[in-house]
Amino acid sequence: HLGLGAARRIAHLTYRAGPELDARFGRAAQPGEDPAAGGRHQVESYLDHHADKLTRRFDAGSYLTLSAAMNSHDVGRDRGGTAAALARYRGPALIAGITSDRLYPLSQQRELAHALPGAGPLAAIDSPHGHDGFLVETDRVGRLVRRLLGRALADHPATPGP
């Protein structure tokens, strides 16, 4: 579990934006601890908490399997490349990005919105929460999803059943 916990701590730094972590924790020591004497800073305690949470609920083998699946997925494989695969899609689409997301930056989201027919312009959500912004900014993300679903229903109204 030590390796999985360490991986989670490192990954968590990419999920949250630096300015947010600085604003929340700065260089403050964890109450009752002295970082100069082996104690932790508040941000370390926060990362430890999230690492412990993950290792209690997630099997390391499952984590490796999911990571391998994410790393090897390629929507363009055997479809003439990414642009060709996306160009064939005919349904409604929403491409949204978080301004402070370092994992999936807005530049990549813009490319995706441009390549995917029906996506419309990129919906950029200004948030200090980094990649996790889509989990934190629920009102703004919810509005975008409701708008997409409304478009989908308008384009493909439900037919009454038998």
C-alpha positions as CSV (number, residue, x, y, z in Angstrom):
1,H,0.0,0.0,0.0
2,L,3.0,2.3,0.4
3,G,3.5,2.6,-3.3
4,L,-0.2,3.2,-4.0
5,G,-0.3,5.9,-1.3
6,A,2.8,7.6,-2.8
7,A,1.3,7.5,-6.3
8,R,-1.9,9.1,-5.0
9,R,0.0,11.9,-3.2
10,I,1.9,12.7,-6.4
11,A,-1.2,12.4,-8.6
12,H,-3.3,14.6,-6.3
13,L,-0.8,17.4,-6.9
14,T,-1.8,17.3,-10.6
15,Y,-5.6,17.1,-9.8
16,R,-5.5,20.3,-7.8
17,A,-4.0,23.7,-8.9
18,G,-1.0,25.1,-7.2
19,P,-2.6,28.5,-6.4
20,E,-5.5,26.7,-4.6
21,L,-3.1,24.6,-2.5
22,D,-1.1,27.7,-1.7
23,A,-4.2,29.6,-0.6
24,R,-5.5,26.7,1.5
25,F,-2.2,25.6,3.1
26,G,0.7,27.9,2.3
27,R,3.8,26.7,4.2
28,A,1.9,26.3,7.5
29,A,2.8,23.4,9.8
30,Q,0.3,20.8,10.8
31,P,-0.9,21.9,14.3
32,G,1.3,20.3,16.9
33,E,4.0,19.3,14.4
34,D,7.3,20.9,13.5
35,P,8.4,20.2,9.9
36,A,12.0,21.0,10.8
37,A,11.9,18.2,13.3
38,G,10.3,15.5,11.2
39,G,6.7,16.9,11.4
40,R,4.5,17.7,8.5
41,H,3.2,20.7,6.8
42,Q,-0.6,21.0,6.5
43,V,-0.5,20.2,2.8
44,E,1.4,17.0,3.6
45,S,-1.4,16.0,6.1
46,Y,-4.0,16.7,3.4
47,L,-2.1,14.6,0.9
48,D,-1.6,11.8,3.5
49,H,-5.4,11.9,4.2
50,H,-6.3,11.4,0.5
51,A,-3.6,8.7,0.1
52,D,-4.9,6.8,3.1
53,K,-8.5,7.1,1.8
54,L,-7.5,5.6,-1.5
55,T,-5.5,2.7,-0.1
56,R,-8.4,1.7,2.2
57,R,-10.9,1.5,-0.7
58,F,-8.8,0.6,-3.7
59,D,-6.9,-2.5,-4.5
60,A,-3.4,-1.8,-5.9
61,G,-3.9,-4.3,-8.7
62,S,-7.1,-2.7,-9.7
63,Y,-5.4,0.7,-9.8
64,L,-2.7,-0.7,-12.0
65,T,-5.3,-2.2,-14.4
66,L,-7.2,1.0,-14.6
67,S,-4.0,3.0,-15.2
68,A,-2.9,0.7,-18.0
69,A,-6.4,0.9,-19.6
70,M,-6.3,4.7,-19.5
71,N,-2.7,4.8,-20.8
72,S,-3.3,2.4,-23.7
73,H,-6.7,3.8,-24.9
74,D,-6.6,5.5,-28.3
75,V,-9.9,6.5,-29.9
76,G,-8.1,6.8,-33.3
77,R,-6.6,3.3,-33.2
78,D,-7.8,1.3,-36.3
79,R,-10.0,4.3,-37.3
80,G,-7.6,6.4,-39.3
81,G,-6.4,8.5,-36.4
82,T,-8.1,10.6,-33.8
83,A,-9.3,13.3,-36.2
84,A,-10.9,10.8,-38.5
85,A,-12.5,8.9,-35.6
86,L,-14.0,12.1,-34.1
87,A,-15.2,13.4,-37.5
88,R,-17.5,10.3,-37.8
89,Y,-19.4,11.1,-34.6
90,R,-22.9,12.4,-35.2
91,G,-24.5,12.9,-31.8
92,P,-24.6,15.9,-29.5
93,A,-21.4,16.7,-27.7
94,L,-20.1,18.9,-24.9
95,I,-16.5,19.8,-24.5
96,A,-15.8,21.6,-21.2
97,G,-12.6,22.4,-19.5
98,I,-11.3,23.9,-16.3
99,T,-9.1,27.0,-16.7
100,S,-6.6,25.7,-14.1
101,D,-6.6,22.1,-15.1
102,R,-3.0,20.9,-15.7
103,L,-3.9,17.3,-16.5
104,Y,-6.2,18.2,-19.5
105,P,-5.3,21.8,-20.4
106,L,-7.8,24.1,-22.3
107,S,-5.6,23.9,-25.4
108,Q,-6.3,20.2,-25.6
109,Q,-10.0,20.8,-25.0
110,R,-10.1,23.4,-27.8
111,E,-8.6,20.9,-30.2
112,L,-11.2,18.3,-29.2
113,A,-14.0,20.8,-29.6
114,H,-12.7,21.8,-33.0
115,A,-12.4,18.1,-34.2
116,L,-15.8,16.9,-32.8
117,P,-18.8,17.8,-35.0
118,G,-21.7,19.2,-33.0
119,A,-19.5,20.0,-30.0
120,G,-19.8,23.8,-30.5
121,P,-17.3,26.1,-28.8
122,L,-15.3,25.0,-25.8
123,A,-17.1,25.7,-22.5
124,A,-14.3,27.0,-20.2
125,I,-15.1,27.0,-16.5
126,D,-13.0,29.5,-14.6
127,S,-12.0,27.7,-11.4
128,P,-9.0,27.6,-9.1
129,H,-9.5,23.9,-8.3
130,G,-7.5,22.3,-11.2
131,H,-8.5,19.0,-12.7
132,D,-10.9,18.4,-9.8
133,G,-12.8,21.5,-10.7
134,F,-15.4,19.4,-12.6
135,L,-16.1,17.8,-9.2
136,V,-16.2,21.0,-7.3
137,E,-18.0,23.4,-9.7
138,T,-21.2,21.3,-9.7
139,D,-23.6,24.1,-10.4
140,R,-21.7,25.3,-13.5
141,V,-21.0,21.8,-14.8
142,G,-24.6,20.8,-14.1
143,R,-25.9,23.7,-16.2
144,L,-23.7,22.7,-19.1
145,V,-24.9,19.0,-18.9
146,R,-28.6,20.1,-18.6
147,R,-28.1,22.2,-21.8
148,L,-26.5,19.3,-23.6
149,L,-29.3,16.9,-22.6
150,G,-31.9,19.4,-23.6
151,R,-30.3,19.7,-27.1
152,A,-30.2,15.9,-27.3
153,L,-33.9,15.5,-26.4
154,A,-34.8,18.3,-28.9
155,D,-32.9,16.5,-31.7
156,H,-34.1,13.1,-30.8
157,P,-37.5,13.3,-29.1
158,A,-38.7,10.2,-27.2
159,T,-41.3,8.1,-29.0
160,P,-44.2,6.7,-27.0
161,G,-43.9,3.0,-26.1
162,P,-46.4,0.3,-27.0
